[in-house]
Amino acid sequence: MMTTVKDVAKKANVSPSTVSRVINDHPSISSETKQRVRKIMDAMGYYPNITARNLGTQRANSLGVILPPLDSRERLGNPLYLELLNAVNETAAEFQVTTAVASADNSQTLLENVTRMHRQKQVDGFILAFSEKDDPVVDYLYHHQVPFTLIGRPAKRETDIVYVDNDNQLLGKQATEHLLAKGHKNILFVSNVNQEVIFFERYFGYQEAMMLQGLPTHPPLTILQPEDYTQFPELIKETGATALVVIDDIFALRMIQLATLHGYKVPDDLSVISFNNSIFATLVHPYLTTIDIDISDLSRLGTQKLMEQINHQQSSGVQLVVPHHLIQRETVRTI
């Protein structure tokens, strides 16, 4: 025979209504009671009827994760998003909800997918895994009052949008300061995006570090199209650069390949520092010197803050800053 709510209630010595509130994660039930009842549910093999519960609560009990437009091979193969999804899934499971993914290869299709998920009530809210200037997705979520959490700093409405982030300007500054401490004075900032908020923040951090030392800054080397790669050797010669601050690990590996193609050896001729500390940082030599942004912690916090909104526990914009740390490896040398 199947275990019922009444069976669980009897075993836990609580009322059936208390078990129902535990199932629905009601805030009136203490965390100790929830933990005890859930342990009994697991031991008895009881699984709530999700369909019936959703009809009763008018909730989908699912969260949507919105990935950025997968419009390049770097984005498509970025392990950062797999780490993010794994952490979101684990945290969502603690709230007894599932996750769904919204993705596309362009912004318009992505917006259509998100709109469909919202209007069809497939999810109760969204975790937005990127922040771009003039992003139609965040505008849609904001104007339709859809619960969402942003991983990254919003380009606007910072006081209204709940977001979790690193201090990306500080990241850019500290990455540049690490190169300066190693004796580098001609440093370039390199990126394959130019509309994401992290691009602006990390580049501003680079500028701040250089200016504080009285050193000249350079415009960012943004490589967006295949023909942009031809700028690289000319710019290195023109600036006399000995080091690069690169927007993330995957693109840093591409830059190392490009440098090697043009006769520069890393780190002997050109030092490289990047961000994220992804699995690619130690797949090939030289191992990347990089800054770990703790994407798992960002994802967990983002999921928790979204659940707070869904459960009407929070109504205003909140910023949570996750610490980061520098990992020194092999791509930076001392001059």
Secondary structure by P-SEA (a helix, b strand, c coil): ccccaaaaaaaacccaaaaaaaaaccccccaaaaaaaaaaaaaaccccaaaaaaaaaccccbbbbbbcccccccccccaaaaaaaaaaaaaaaaacbbbbbbbcccaaaaaaaaaaaaaaccccbbbbcccccccaaaaaaaaaccccccccccccccccccccccaaaaaaaaaaaaaaaacccbbbbbbcccccaaaaaaaaaaaaaaaaacbbbbccccccccccccaaaaaaaaacccccccccaaaaaaaaaaaaaacccccccbbbbbccccccccccccccbbbbcaaaaaaaaaaaaaaaaaaccccbbbbbbbbbbbbbccccccc
